[in-house]
Amino acid sequence: MKESEHKMLKFNGKEYPCCASLTMGMIGGKWKTVILFHLLKKTLRYSELRKEMPTVTERTLSLQLKALEEDGLINRKVYTSKPPLKVEYSLTDFGKTLTPIIESIANWGDFVLENYSD
């Protein structure tokens, strides 16, 4: 019997072995989901995101924001009309489709704290 060939999924020029891999490729890692969580309710400036996530380094935050923007999940708006330069981040319509997933992840974290912490 011939082994069936596994078809890779393609999205935004990247390949993934399954749909869960695609999802985790876009929101996985330590900070992407945290960034998305903070942007669920409102648009935030870079400095406001830093305050919400005090343990993230500036380099990491910048890289993660760039990756989320490249994947079309967040929008970066630069205001240059008057100094100082102002940059705001918000969820795109595509990024908003992650709302139930991000809320589920947050709710599970609350559940763990309430039921399984020391």
Buried (B, 14 or more C-beta within 10 A) or exposed (E): EEEEEEEEEEEEEEEBEEEEBBEBBBBEBEBBBBBBBBBBEEEBEBEBBBEBBEEBEEEBBEEBBEBBBEBEBBBEEEEEEEEEEBBBBBBBEEBBEBBEEBEEBBEEEEEEEEEEEE
